[in-house]
Amino acid sequence: MLPTAMIVDDNMEMRATLKSVVRDYATIVDECTDGSEVIQHYRASHPDFVLMDIAMKKIDGIRATKMLLKEYPDAKVVMVSNYDDEEIRTAAMNAGSIGYVHKEHLRDIRTIIL
């Protein structure tokens, strides 16, 4: 059985791209358009992992990751971002993400979640 995933990204095209990248090794169970929706959606679907964008309008991915892990400490979050800055990578890891993937290298998600 394939693992399940939740995608959190404010860009509809990027959500579609992420779905196409992981479709062979994960089943998408939910999508969110902002970090403010993460806990509610996670509670409903309990995915095996979450693909989380960093830059979102209401609640960014780093803050959303901290909030999610506070309530669900076993949640596995992979940050997926256009930012390739060491400071942001460090902030993502300090928030509790299990990995960080630049959007130009989406195939790297597979090495983190499998």
PyMOL commands that set and color helices and strands:
alter all, ss='L'
color gray80, all
select helices_A, chain A and resi 12-22+35-45+61-71+86-95+103-113
alter helices_A, ss='H'
color red, helices_A
select strands_A, chain A and resi 4-8+27-32+49-52+77-81+99-102
alter strands_A, ss='S'
color yellow, strands_A
deselect
rebuild
show_as cartoon
